[in-house]
Amino acid sequence: MTTTMREGSGISRKITNLNSSVFTPYDLDGPVQQDMHLLNISYDRTSGTGWYVIRMDPGAVTIPHQHKKLEEFLILEGELIENDGTVLTTGDFVSYAPGTSHNSKTTTGCLLIALDRTPE
């Protein structure tokens, strides 16, 4: 991740390149999952809100979990199979309301960007 500031311009921005950023083992649903990787863009663990990227290795399965906030995500690469059999592919945008429970798996691997937020 890179933060840049141009002197005198008043522009301050954070640029995150998914291809060159370092992902860490995924642990947002409890124990570390070695076959899933997290890139925290702006996620705040205290408030449970913000942006993050998940990279799932082929064969990865998420821990069943319940959403405390509104979760929205976009599949950037690969496919994700939901526990009800729904297959999500590149370009699919998904919203889960607070209180929703589910888990997912991938056979191909998957890259997604997600936002957890308080509903409006």
C-alpha positions as a printed Julia matrix, in Angstrom:
120×3 Matrix{Float64}:
   0.0     0.0     0.0
   1.16    3.49   -0.75
   0.04    6.81    0.68
   0.91    9.84   -1.4
   0.66   13.58   -0.75
   1.42   16.24   -3.33
   2.79   19.38   -1.66
   0.53   22.37   -1.96
  -2.17   20.5    -3.84
  -4.25   19.47   -0.85
  -4.46   15.97   -2.33
  -3.89   13.07    0.03
  -4.68    9.6    -1.16
  -3.97    5.99   -0.33
  -3.32    3.74   -3.32
  -3.51   -0.02   -2.82
  -2.33   -2.28   -5.63
  -3.72   -5.8    -5.23
  -0.9    -7.28   -7.31
   1.96   -5.91   -5.22
   0.42   -5.74   -1.73
   1.23   -8.31    0.95
  -1.73  -10.44    2.05
  -1.83  -11.91    5.58
  -3.51  -15.13    6.75
  -7.28  -14.61    6.99
  -8.66  -14.42   10.53
 -11.81  -12.25   10.43
 -14.11  -15.17   11.32
 -12.1   -16.46   14.28
  -9.16  -18.85   13.83
  -6.56  -18.26   11.14
  -7.4   -20.0     7.86
  -4.13  -20.78    6.07
  -5.84  -21.3     2.68
  -7.4   -17.82    2.76
  -5.51  -14.52    2.65
  -6.52  -11.02    3.75
  -5.55   -7.6     2.46
  -6.88   -4.99    4.87
  -7.58   -1.8     2.96
  -9.57    0.14    5.57
 -11.24   -2.49    7.76
 -11.47   -1.5    11.44
 -11.66   -4.55   13.68
 -13.19   -2.53   16.53
 -16.15   -1.19   14.54
 -16.35   -4.17   12.18
 -16.56   -1.87    9.17
 -14.4    -1.11    6.16
 -12.92   -2.49    2.93
 -10.82   -5.62    2.55
  -9.77   -8.14   -0.11
  -9.86  -11.91    0.32
  -7.84  -14.34   -1.79
  -8.98  -17.95   -1.39
  -6.82  -20.85   -2.56
  -8.49  -23.65   -4.56
 -10.33  -25.89   -2.1
 -10.71  -23.21    0.6
 -13.88  -23.24    2.71
 -15.0   -20.38    4.94
 -16.06  -20.93    8.54
 -19.86  -20.67    8.9
 -20.55  -17.18   10.24
 -23.28  -14.64   10.89
 -22.97  -11.08    9.62
 -23.19   -8.35   12.25
 -23.1    -5.63    9.59
 -24.2    -5.34    5.98
 -21.6    -7.21    3.91
 -21.21   -6.5     0.2
 -18.61   -8.05   -2.06
 -17.61   -8.26   -5.71
 -16.01  -11.36   -7.21
 -12.88  -10.18   -9.08
 -11.53  -13.6   -10.15
 -12.57  -17.24   -9.92
 -15.76  -18.57   -8.44
 -17.34  -18.92   -5.03
 -19.94  -21.56   -4.18
 -22.39  -20.6    -1.43
 -23.71  -23.16    1.06
 -27.11  -23.12   -0.74
 -25.4   -24.16   -4.0
 -25.42  -20.72   -5.65
 -22.3   -20.32   -7.81
 -20.89  -16.79   -7.92
 -18.48  -15.9   -10.72
 -16.36  -12.95  -11.83
 -18.45   -9.78  -11.87
 -21.11  -10.97   -9.41
 -21.92   -8.41   -6.69
 -23.49   -9.8    -3.52
 -25.14   -8.13   -0.5
 -25.8    -9.92    2.79
 -28.07   -8.23    5.34
 -27.08   -8.12    9.02
 -28.07  -11.36   10.73
 -27.51  -13.48    7.6
 -25.64  -16.74    8.18
 -23.73  -18.65    5.51
 -20.44  -20.13    4.43
 -18.72  -20.48    1.07
 -16.16  -22.62   -0.73
 -14.14  -22.46   -3.92
 -12.75  -25.21   -6.11
 -10.99  -22.85   -8.55
  -9.73  -20.19   -6.14
 -11.33  -16.8    -5.72
 -10.4   -13.14   -5.32
 -13.03  -10.77   -3.95
 -13.23   -7.25   -2.56
 -15.64   -6.67    0.31
 -17.13   -3.88    2.38
 -18.71   -4.39    5.78
 -20.82   -1.4     6.8
 -23.79   -0.24    8.81
 -26.92   -0.21    6.66
 -28.35    3.21    5.84
